[in-house]
Amino acid sequence: MKKLLYLILVLVSFGLSAQSNDASDYLNRGVSKYFLEDYSGAIADYTKAIEIDPNYALAYYNRGVSKYSLDDYSGAIADYTKAIEIDPNYTSAYYSRGFSKYYLDDRFGACKDGRKAQELGYDASELIKYACN
């Protein structure tokens, strides 16, 4: 699962970068630190990007992925939730939040997020298989 989140992080980070240069610079630094498995350093850079641009859904999502990598599932859920508030169609945020909920034994919430991601076009079959049965 962590490898999947890592791949999503990479694809989404490099596929979207329409924010201000300063915020995207911090985001890119955070991605580099994440690749080096410096999750705390990545979180600090994503936090700085969010301070510069509080509506930067990708920074919240990436910070959530880094928190997930540190087994901070509650913190990850908070960040994924904020990303979804900013962009209600953020499919990978629903999927990732669902797995965080699953690891906190919230199977109902995990199933709900998996089904929402699936409804929006994301292949959430793995999450649905674990959480909804």
Residue pairs with C-beta under 8 A, 6 or more apart in sequence:
1 99
2 68
2 69
5 65
5 68
5 69
5 96
5 99
6 34
6 65
8 65
8 92
8 95
8 96
9 31
9 34
9 61
9 62
9 65
10 31
12 58
12 61
12 62
12 92
13 27
13 28
13 31
13 58
13 62
14 31
16 58
17 24
17 27
17 28
19 27
19 49
19 53
19 56
19 58
19 59
20 52
20 53
22 52
23 49
23 50
23 52
23 53
23 56
23 59
24 49
26 45
26 46
26 48
26 49
26 52
26 59
27 45
27 46
27 49
27 56
27 58
27 59
27 62
29 45
30 41
30 42
30 43
30 44
30 45
30 46
30 49
30 59
30 62
30 63
30 66
31 42
31 62
33 39
33 41
33 42
33 45
34 42
34 62
34 65
34 66
34 69
37 69
39 66
39 67
39 69
39 70
40 66
40 70
42 62
42 63
42 66
43 63
43 66
43 67
46 59
46 60
46 62
46 63
46 66
47 63
49 56
49 59
50 56
50 59
50 60
50 63
53 59
55 86
56 86
57 82
57 83
57 86
57 87
57 90
57 93
58 83
60 79
60 80
60 82
60 83
60 86
61 79
61 80
61 83
61 90
61 92
61 93
61 96
63 79
64 75
64 76
64 77
64 78
64 79
64 80
64 83
64 93
64 96
64 97
64 100
65 76
65 96
67 73
67 75
67 76
67 79
68 76
68 96
68 99
68 100
71 103
73 100
73 101
73 103
73 104
74 100
74 104
76 96
76 97
76 100
77 97
77 100
77 101
77 104
80 93
80 94
80 96
80 97
80 100
81 97
83 90
83 93
84 90
84 93
84 94
84 97
87 93
89 120
91 117
91 120
91 121
91 122
92 117
92 122
94 113
94 114
94 116
94 117
94 120
94 122
94 124
95 113
95 114
95 117
95 122
95 124
95 127
97 113
98 109
98 110
98 111
98 112
98 113
98 114
98 117
98 124
98 127
98 131
99 110
99 127
101 107
101 109
101 110
101 113
101 131
102 110
102 127
102 130
102 131
107 131
107 132
110 127
110 130
110 131
111 127
111 128
111 131
111 132
113 124
113 127
114 124
114 127
114 128
114 131
114 132
115 124
115 128
115 132
117 124
117 127
118 124
118 125
118 128
